[in-house]
């Protein structure tokens, strides 16, 4: 099992984020299972899977109970990256937006939305 626990809701306590290593790819991509505490705080429940090599919690958005999370999935060879944004809705994470990007020599991601 691989762990990447982190504070996803901004309350100062990390949520359990785990992946089965046998399901991870050679490029470091994993399906990260997220578990959140119930309102009573007594137990954790499954809140979805985030697909990526790296997870990046984003700033809070007004009207959303939890901030979104951006996941980066390596598409092989290190040149292309699938960027996926997950939002927390109705008690769990759902895929909200997807974008294919290219990694530049200086490690920047060049995405189709970029205007530079």
DRENMAR-93059 format. One line per field, with one value per atom (N, C-alpha, C, O): residue in one letter; atom name; chain; x, y, z. Coordinates in Angstrom, 1 decimal. Example, Ala and Ser with C-alpha at 12.3 -4.5 7.8 and 13.67 -1.06 7.14 Angstrom:
type <- c(a,a,a,a,s,s,s,s)
atom <- c(N,CA,C,O,N,CA,C,O)
mol <- c(A,A,A,A,A,A,A,A)
px <- c(13.2,12.3,13.2,14.2,12.8,13.7,12.9,13.4)
py <- c(-5.7,-4.5,-3.3,-3.3,-2.2,-1.1,0.0,1.1)
pz <- c(7.8,7.8,7.8,8.5,7.1,7.1,7.9,8.0)
END
This chain:
type <- c(x,x,x,x,x,x,x,x,x,x,x,x,x,x,x,x,x,x,x,x,x,x,x,x,x,x,x,x,x,x,x,x,x,x,x,x,x,x,x,x,x,x,x,x,x,x,x,x,x,x,x,x,x,x,x,x,x,x,x,x,x,x,x,x,x,x,x,x,x,x,x,x,x,x,x,x,x,x,x,x,x,x,x,x,x,x,x,x,x,x,x,x,x,x,x,x,x,x,x,x,x,x,x,x,x,x,x,x,x,x,x,x,x,x,x,x,x,x,x,x,x,x,x,x,x,x,x,x,x,x,x,x,x,x,x,x,x,x,x,x,x,x,x,x,x,x,x,x,x,x,x,x,x,x,x,x,x,x,x,x,x,x,x,x,x,x,x,x,x,x,x,x,x,x,x,x,x,x,x,x,x,x,x,x,x,x,x,x,x,x,x,x,x,x,x,x,x,x,x,x,x,x,x,x,x,x,x,x,x,x,x,x,x,x,x,x,x,x,x,x,x,x,x,x,x,x,x,x,x,x,x,x,x,x,x,x,x,x,x,x,x,x,x,x,x,x,x,x,x,x,x,x,x,x,x,x,x,x,x,x,x,x,x,x,x,x,x,x,x,x,x,x,x,x,x,x,x,x,x,x,x,x,x,x,x,x,x,x,x,x,x,x,x,x,x,x,x,x,x,x,x,x,x,x,x,x,x,x,x,x,x,x,x,x,x,x,x,x,x,x,x,x,x,x,x,x,x,x,x,x,x,x,x,x,x,x,x,x,x,x,x,x,x,x,x,x,x,x,x,x,x,x,x,x,x,x,x,x,x,x,x,x,x,x,x,x,x,x,x,x,x,x,x,x,x,x,x,x,x,x,x,x,x,x,x,x,x,x,x,x,x,x,x,x,x,x,x,x,x,x,x,x,x,x,x,x,x,x,x,x,x,x,x,x,x,x,x,x,x,x,x,x,x,x,x,x,x,x,x,x,x,x,x,x,x,x,x,x,x,x,x,x,x,x,x,x,x,x,x,x,x,x,x,x,x,x,x,x,x,x,x,x,x,x)
atom <- c(N,CA,C,O,N,CA,C,O,N,CA,C,O,N,CA,C,O,N,CA,C,O,N,CA,C,O,N,CA,C,O,N,CA,C,O,N,CA,C,O,N,CA,C,O,N,CA,C,O,N,CA,C,O,N,CA,C,O,N,CA,C,O,N,CA,C,O,N,CA,C,O,N,CA,C,O,N,CA,C,O,N,CA,C,O,N,CA,C,O,N,CA,C,O,N,CA,C,O,N,CA,C,O,N,CA,C,O,N,CA,C,O,N,CA,C,O,N,CA,C,O,N,CA,C,O,N,CA,C,O,N,CA,C,O,N,CA,C,O,N,CA,C,O,N,CA,C,O,N,CA,C,O,N,CA,C,O,N,CA,C,O,N,CA,C,O,N,CA,C,O,N,CA,C,O,N,CA,C,O,N,CA,C,O,N,CA,C,O,N,CA,C,O,N,CA,C,O,N,CA,C,O,N,CA,C,O,N,CA,C,O,N,CA,C,O,N,CA,C,O,N,CA,C,O,N,CA,C,O,N,CA,C,O,N,CA,C,O,N,CA,C,O,N,CA,C,O,N,CA,C,O,N,CA,C,O,N,CA,C,O,N,CA,C,O,N,CA,C,O,N,CA,C,O,N,CA,C,O,N,CA,C,O,N,CA,C,O,N,CA,C,O,N,CA,C,O,N,CA,C,O,N,CA,C,O,N,CA,C,O,N,CA,C,O,N,CA,C,O,N,CA,C,O,N,CA,C,O,N,CA,C,O,N,CA,C,O,N,CA,C,O,N,CA,C,O,N,CA,C,O,N,CA,C,O,N,CA,C,O,N,CA,C,O,N,CA,C,O,N,CA,C,O,N,CA,C,O,N,CA,C,O,N,CA,C,O,N,CA,C,O,N,CA,C,O,N,CA,C,O,N,CA,C,O,N,CA,C,O,N,CA,C,O,N,CA,C,O,N,CA,C,O,N,CA,C,O,N,CA,C,O,N,CA,C,O,N,CA,C,O,N,CA,C,O,N,CA,C,O,N,CA,C,O,N,CA,C,O,N,CA,C,O,N,CA,C,O,N,CA,C,O,N,CA,C,O,N,CA,C,O,N,CA,C,O,N,CA,C,O,N,CA,C,O,N,CA,C,O,N,CA,C,O,N,CA,C,O,N,CA,C,O,N,CA,C,O,N,CA,C,O)
mol <- c(A,A,A,A,A,A,A,A,A,A,A,A,A,A,A,A,A,A,A,A,A,A,A,A,A,A,A,A,A,A,A,A,A,A,A,A,A,A,A,A,A,A,A,A,A,A,A,A,A,A,A,A,A,A,A,A,A,A,A,A,A,A,A,A,A,A,A,A,A,A,A,A,A,A,A,A,A,A,A,A,A,A,A,A,A,A,A,A,A,A,A,A,A,A,A,A,A,A,A,A,A,A,A,A,A,A,A,A,A,A,A,A,A,A,A,A,A,A,A,A,A,A,A,A,A,A,A,A,A,A,A,A,A,A,A,A,A,A,A,A,A,A,A,A,A,A,A,A,A,A,A,A,A,A,A,A,A,A,A,A,A,A,A,A,A,A,A,A,A,A,A,A,A,A,A,A,A,A,A,A,A,A,A,A,A,A,A,A,A,A,A,A,A,A,A,A,A,A,A,A,A,A,A,A,A,A,A,A,A,A,A,A,A,A,A,A,A,A,A,A,A,A,A,A,A,A,A,A,A,A,A,A,A,A,A,A,A,A,A,A,A,A,A,A,A,A,A,A,A,A,A,A,A,A,A,A,A,A,A,A,A,A,A,A,A,A,A,A,A,A,A,A,A,A,A,A,A,A,A,A,A,A,A,A,A,A,A,A,A,A,A,A,A,A,A,A,A,A,A,A,A,A,A,A,A,A,A,A,A,A,A,A,A,A,A,A,A,A,A,A,A,A,A,A,A,A,A,A,A,A,A,A,A,A,A,A,A,A,A,A,A,A,A,A,A,A,A,A,A,A,A,A,A,A,A,A,A,A,A,A,A,A,A,A,A,A,A,A,A,A,A,A,A,A,A,A,A,A,A,A,A,A,A,A,A,A,A,A,A,A,A,A,A,A,A,A,A,A,A,A,A,A,A,A,A,A,A,A,A,A,A,A,A,A,A,A,A,A,A,A,A,A,A,A,A,A,A,A,A,A,A,A,A,A,A,A,A,A,A,A,A,A,A,A,A,A,A,A,A,A,A,A,A,A,A,A,A,A,A,A,A,A,A,A)
px <- c(0.9,0.0,0.9,1.9,0.5,1.2,0.3,-0.9,0.8,0.0,0.5,1.6,-0.5,-0.3,-1.3,-1.9,-1.4,-2.3,-2.1,-0.9,-3.1,-3.0,-4.3,-5.4,-4.2,-5.4,-6.1,-5.7,-7.2,-7.9,-9.0,-9.4,-9.5,-10.6,-10.2,-11.0,-8.9,-8.4,-8.7,-8.6,-9.0,-9.3,-8.1,-8.2,-6.9,-5.7,-5.4,-4.4,-6.3,-6.2,-6.1,-7.1,-5.1,-5.0,-6.1,-6.4,-6.6,-7.5,-6.6,-5.5,-7.2,-6.5,-6.5,-7.6,-5.4,-5.3,-4.3,-3.1,-4.9,-4.1,-4.3,-5.3,-3.2,-3.3,-2.7,-1.8,-3.2,-2.7,-1.5,-1.7,-0.3,0.9,0.9,1.4,0.2,0.1,-0.7,-0.6,-1.5,-2.3,-1.6,-2.2,-0.4,0.3,1.1,1.5,1.2,2.0,3.5,3.9,4.2,5.7,6.0,7.1,5.1,5.3,4.9,5.0,4.6,4.2,2.8,2.4,1.9,0.5,-0.2,0.1,-1.1,-1.8,-3.3,-3.6,-4.2,-5.5,-5.6,-5.6,-5.7,-5.6,-7.0,-7.9,-7.3,-8.6,-8.6,-7.7,-9.6,-9.7,-10.8,-11.9,-10.4,-11.4,-11.5,-10.5,-12.8,-13.1,-13.8,-14.5,-13.7,-14.3,-15.8,-16.2,-16.6,-18.1,-18.2,-17.3,-19.4,-19.7,-19.4,-18.9,-19.6,-19.4,-17.9,-17.4,-17.1,-15.7,-15.3,-14.1,-16.2,-15.9,-15.3,-14.4,-15.6,-15.1,-14.9,-15.3,-14.1,-13.9,-14.7,-14.9,-15.1,-15.8,-15.2,-14.5,-15.3,-14.8,-15.4,-16.6,-14.6,-15.1,-14.6,-14.7,-14.1,-13.8,-12.3,-11.5,-12.0,-10.6,-10.1,-10.8,-8.9,-8.2,-7.1,-6.2,-7.1,-6.1,-5.0,-5.2,-3.7,-2.6,-1.3,-1.3,-0.2,1.1,1.3,2.0,0.7,0.8,-0.6,-1.4,-0.9,-2.1,-1.8,-0.9,-2.6,-2.4,-3.7,-4.5,-3.8,-5.0,-5.0,-4.0,-6.1,-6.2,-6.9,-7.4,-6.8,-7.5,-9.0,-9.6,-9.5,-11.0,-11.8,-11.3,-12.9,-13.8,-15.1,-15.7,-15.6,-16.8,-18.0,-18.2,-18.7,-19.9,-19.6,-20.5,-18.3,-18.0,-17.5,-16.8,-18.0,-17.7,-16.2,-15.6,-15.5,-14.1,-13.4,-14.1,-12.2,-11.4,-11.3,-11.2,-11.2,-10.9,-9.5,-8.6,-9.2,-7.9,-7.5,-8.4,-6.3,-5.8,-4.9,-4.0,-5.0,-4.2,-3.5,-4.0,-2.2,-1.4,-1.1,-0.4,-1.5,-1.3,-0.3,-0.5,0.9,1.9,1.5,1.1,1.5,1.1,2.2,2.1,3.2,4.3,5.4,5.1,6.6,7.7,8.0,9.0,7.3,7.6,7.2,7.5,6.7,6.5,5.0,4.8,4.1,2.7,2.1,2.4,1.2,0.6,-0.9,-1.3,-1.7,-3.2,-3.4,-3.1,-4.0,-4.3,-5.8,-6.6,-6.2,-7.6,-7.9,-7.2,-9.1,-9.5,-10.7,-11.7,-10.7,-11.7,-12.4,-11.7,-13.7,-14.4,-15.2,-15.6,-15.4,-16.1,-17.5,-17.9,-18.4,-19.8,-20.6,-20.3,-21.6,-22.6,-21.8,-22.1,-20.8,-20.1,-18.9,-18.4,-18.6,-17.4,-16.8,-17.4,-15.6,-14.9,-15.5,-15.7,-15.7,-16.0,-15.1,-14.6,-14.8,-14.0,-14.8,-15.9,-14.1,-14.8,-14.3,-15.0,-12.9,-12.3,-11.0,-10.4,-10.7,-9.6,-8.9,-9.5,-7.6,-6.8,-5.5,-4.8,-5.1,-3.8,-2.8,-3.0,-1.6,-0.6,0.7,0.9,1.7,3.0,4.0,4.0,5.0,6.0,7.2,7.7,7.5,8.6,10.0,10.0,11.1,12.4,12.7,13.5,12.1,12.3,11.4,11.3,10.6,9.7,8.3,7.5,8.1,6.8,5.8,6.2,4.6,3.5,2.9,2.4,2.9,2.2,0.9,0.9,-0.2,-1.5,-2.2,-1.9,-3.3,-4.0,-4.7,-4.9,-4.9,-5.6,-4.6,-5.0,-3.3,-2.3,-2.2,-2.2,-2.1,-2.0,-0.6,-0.4,0.3,1.7,2.5,3.6)
py <- c(-1.2,0.0,1.2,1.3,2.2,3.5,4.6,4.6,5.5,6.5,7.9,8.1,8.8,10.2,11.0,12.0,10.7,11.5,13.0,13.4,13.7,15.2,15.8,15.2,17.1,17.8,18.4,19.3,17.7,18.1,19.1,19.9,19.2,20.1,21.3,22.2,21.5,22.7,22.8,23.9,21.6,21.7,21.4,21.4,21.2,20.9,19.5,19.2,18.6,17.2,16.5,16.6,15.7,15.0,13.9,13.2,13.8,12.8,11.6,11.8,10.4,9.2,9.1,9.1,9.0,8.9,7.7,7.8,6.6,5.4,4.8,5.0,4.1,3.4,2.0,1.8,1.1,-0.3,-0.2,0.0,-0.4,-0.3,-1.2,-0.9,-2.3,-3.3,-2.7,-3.2,-1.6,-1.0,0.3,0.9,0.6,1.8,1.4,0.3,2.4,2.2,2.4,3.0,2.0,2.3,3.8,4.2,4.6,6.1,6.7,8.0,6.0,6.5,6.9,7.5,6.6,6.9,5.9,4.7,6.4,5.5,6.0,7.1,5.1,5.4,5.6,4.6,6.9,7.2,7.2,8.0,6.3,6.2,7.2,7.2,8.0,9.0,8.6,8.2,8.7,8.4,9.6,10.3,10.0,11.2,10.8,9.8,11.6,11.4,11.7,12.6,11.0,11.3,12.6,13.0,13.1,14.3,14.1,15.0,12.9,12.6,12.4,12.4,12.2,12.0,10.7,10.5,9.7,8.4,7.4,6.7,7.5,6.6,7.3,8.4,6.6,7.2,6.4,5.2,7.1,6.5,6.8,7.9,6.0,6.2,7.4,7.5,8.3,9.5,9.6,10.7,8.5,8.5,8.2,8.1,8.1,7.8,8.9,9.3,9.3,10.4,9.7,9.1,9.9,9.2,10.2,11.2,9.8,10.6,10.2,9.4,10.7,10.5,11.5,11.2,12.7,13.8,14.3,14.5,14.6,15.3,16.7,16.8,17.7,19.1,19.7,20.0,19.8,20.5,22.0,22.6,22.5,23.8,24.7,24.2,26.0,27.0,26.7,26.3,27.1,26.9,27.7,28.8,27.2,27.9,28.2,27.4,29.5,29.9,29.0,28.6,28.5,27.7,26.2,25.4,25.8,24.4,24.0,24.7,22.8,22.4,22.1,22.3,21.6,21.2,21.8,22.0,22.2,22.7,21.6,20.5,22.0,21.0,20.5,21.0,19.3,18.7,18.5,18.0,18.9,18.7,17.4,17.3,16.5,15.3,15.3,15.7,14.9,14.9,13.4,12.7,13.0,11.6,11.6,12.2,10.9,10.9,10.0,8.8,10.5,9.7,9.0,8.7,8.7,7.9,8.7,9.7,8.4,9.1,10.4,11.0,10.8,12.1,13.4,14.4,13.3,14.5,15.0,16.2,14.1,14.5,14.2,13.2,15.1,14.9,15.2,16.2,14.3,14.5,15.2,14.7,16.4,17.2,17.1,17.4,16.5,16.3,17.1,17.0,17.8,18.4,17.7,17.4,17.4,16.8,17.8,18.5,17.7,18.5,17.6,16.5,18.1,17.4,17.8,18.9,16.8,17.1,15.9,14.8,16.3,15.3,14.2,13.0,14.6,13.6,12.9,12.0,13.2,12.5,13.3,14.3,12.8,13.5,13.0,11.8,13.9,13.6,14.3,15.4,13.7,14.3,15.5,15.4,16.7,17.9,18.4,18.9,18.4,18.9,18.1,17.6,18.0,17.3,18.1,18.7,18.1,18.8,18.1,17.6,17.9,17.3,18.4,19.3,18.2,19.2,18.5,17.3,19.3,18.9,19.4,20.6,18.6,19.1,19.6,19.0,20.9,21.6,21.2,20.6,21.5,21.2,21.8,21.2,22.9,23.6,23.1,23.7,22.0,21.3,22.0,21.6,23.1,23.8,22.9,22.1,23.0,22.3,23.3,24.4,23.0,23.8,23.2,22.0,23.9,23.3,24.1,25.3,23.5,24.2,25.4,26.3,25.6,26.8,28.0,29.1,27.7,28.7,29.6,29.1,30.9,31.8,32.3,33.1,31.9,32.4,31.5,31.8)
pz <- c(0.0,0.0,0.0,0.7,-0.8,-0.9,-0.3,-0.6,0.6,1.2,0.7,0.5,0.7,0.3,1.1,0.6,2.4,3.3,3.2,3.2,3.1,3.1,3.5,3.4,4.0,4.4,3.2,2.6,2.8,1.6,1.9,1.0,3.1,3.4,4.2,4.5,4.5,5.1,6.6,7.2,7.3,8.7,9.6,10.8,8.9,9.7,10.0,10.5,9.6,9.8,8.5,7.7,8.2,6.9,6.7,7.7,5.5,5.2,4.7,4.3,4.8,4.4,2.9,2.3,2.2,0.8,0.5,0.8,0.0,-0.2,-1.6,-2.2,-2.0,-3.3,-3.2,-2.4,-3.9,-4.0,-4.9,-6.1,-4.4,-5.3,-6.5,-7.5,-6.4,-7.5,-8.7,-9.8,-8.4,-9.4,-10.0,-10.9,-9.5,-10.0,-11.2,-11.4,-12.1,-13.4,-13.2,-12.2,-14.2,-14.2,-14.2,-13.8,-14.7,-14.8,-13.4,-13.4,-12.4,-11.1,-10.9,-9.9,-11.9,-11.8,-10.9,-10.9,-10.0,-9.1,-9.1,-9.5,-8.6,-8.4,-6.8,-6.1,-6.4,-5.0,-4.4,-4.8,-3.5,-2.8,-1.6,-0.8,-1.6,-0.5,0.5,0.1,1.7,2.8,3.7,4.1,4.0,4.8,6.0,6.1,7.1,8.3,8.2,7.5,9.0,9.0,9.9,10.5,9.8,10.6,12.1,12.8,12.6,14.0,14.2,15.4,13.2,13.3,13.8,14.1,13.8,14.4,13.4,13.8,12.2,11.2,9.9,9.6,9.0,7.7,6.7,6.8,5.6,4.5,3.2,3.1,2.2,0.9,0.2,0.2,-0.4,-1.0,-2.5,-3.1,-3.0,-4.4,-4.7,-3.7,-6.0,-6.4,-7.3,-8.2,-7.0,-7.8,-8.6,-8.0,-9.9,-10.8,-11.1,-11.7,-10.7,-11.0,-10.3,-9.4,-10.8,-10.1,-9.0,-8.0,-9.2,-8.2,-7.9,-8.9,-6.7,-6.3,-5.7,-4.9,-6.2,-5.8,-5.3,-6.1,-4.0,-3.5,-4.0,-3.9,-4.4,-5.0,-3.9,-2.9,-4.1,-3.2,-3.1,-4.1,-2.0,-1.8,-2.8,-3.2,-3.1,-4.0,-3.3,-2.6,-3.4,-2.7,-3.1,-4.2,-2.1,-2.3,-2.4,-2.5,-2.3,-2.4,-1.0,-0.3,-0.5,0.9,1.0,2.1,0.0,0.0,-1.2,-2.2,-1.1,-2.2,-3.3,-3.0,-4.6,-5.6,-5.5,-4.8,-6.2,-6.2,-7.7,-8.5,-8.0,-9.4,-9.3,-8.4,-10.3,-10.4,-11.7,-12.8,-11.7,-12.9,-13.2,-12.4,-14.4,-14.9,-16.0,-17.0,-15.8,-16.8,-18.0,-17.7,-19.2,-20.3,-21.1,-22.3,-20.4,-21.0,-21.6,-22.3,-21.4,-22.1,-21.4,-21.8,-20.4,-19.7,-20.4,-19.9,-21.7,-22.4,-22.3,-22.3,-22.1,-22.1,-20.7,-20.1,-20.3,-18.9,-19.1,-19.7,-18.5,-18.4,-17.1,-16.0,-17.1,-15.9,-15.7,-16.6,-14.5,-14.2,-12.9,-11.9,-12.9,-11.7,-11.2,-11.9,-9.9,-9.2,-8.2,-7.6,-8.1,-7.2,-6.2,-6.6,-5.0,-3.9,-4.0,-3.7,-4.4,-4.6,-4.0,-4.2,-3.3,-2.7,-1.9,-2.0,-1.2,-0.3,-0.9,-0.2,-2.1,-2.7,-3.9,-4.4,-4.3,-5.4,-6.8,-7.0,-7.7,-9.1,-10.0,-9.7,-11.2,-12.2,-12.8,-13.2,-12.8,-13.2,-14.6,-15.4,-14.7,-15.9,-16.3,-15.4,-17.6,-18.0,-19.1,-20.0,-19.1,-20.1,-20.4,-19.4,-21.6,-22.0,-22.2,-22.9,-21.5,-21.6,-22.0,-22.0,-22.4,-22.9,-21.9,-21.6,-21.5,-20.6,-21.4,-22.3,-21.1,-21.8,-21.2,-20.1,-21.9,-21.4,-20.0,-19.3,-19.7,-18.4,-17.3,-16.3,-17.6,-16.7,-16.6,-15.8,-17.4,-17.4,-18.1,-19.0,-17.8,-18.5,-19.5,-19.1,-20.8,-21.8,-22.1,-22.6,-21.8,-22.0,-23.1,-23.4,-23.7,-24.8,-24.4,-25.2,-23.1,-22.6,-22.5,-22.4,-22.4,-22.2,-23.4,-24.6,-23.2,-24.3,-24.6,-25.5,-23.8,-24.0,-25.0,-25.3)
END
